[in-house]
Amino acid sequence: ADQLDRLGVPWQRVQADGAASTDMGSISAVLPAIHPIVQIADAPTAWHTPAFRDAAASPRGMEGMLIAAKAMALTALHLLADPARLRAAKDAFAARAR
């Protein structure tokens, strides 16, 4: 969220409805992970549909992809540029994983 703020992108925290699954649960059990979702279509547009495919290939979809990529890169930079912050994140994950 901090990096989206830096990019001037409005955001909101939403709760997934639980109707789908990803491999992120498995991944986040062994390493710190985030799973942001950037809106590329008006709601309701179901994933894995022709409408979603078309939205992903649209200018709005490309803009969403670039926003997500920039935010993820800034998140990595934010951690790597501050060894104390990186250590704190690793320690917090290790404590949670016990």
Disulfide bonds with the S-S distance in Angstrom:
none
